[in-house]
């Protein structure tokens, strides 16, 4: 499984019917997306971004939403005062797919 240059890749439509990534493959891809953690028995990845106020966090979530809409791959986002939490999972397979890591890399690049 190649994890090189995830930020340059595009999400590919997942129609389901495939197995989610195993823990070993998920851990290998996780190394390419600093700050993200495997959660829920390695079926999701999560990162919490810190901000100095609510409006910065809200602005960030808007940008993440726009990026995800363009890619057709949508996270669960929680926003509050000083933070935004982003969780990716490929719902059709109830687990992780390379697309989740592609999006994590793109969100990291956007966050700077």
Secondary structure by P-SEA (a helix, b strand, c coil): ccccccccccccccccccccccaaaaaaaaaacccccccccccbbbbbbbcccaaaaaaaaaaaaaaaaaacccccccccccbbbbbbcccccccccaaaaaaaaaaaaaac
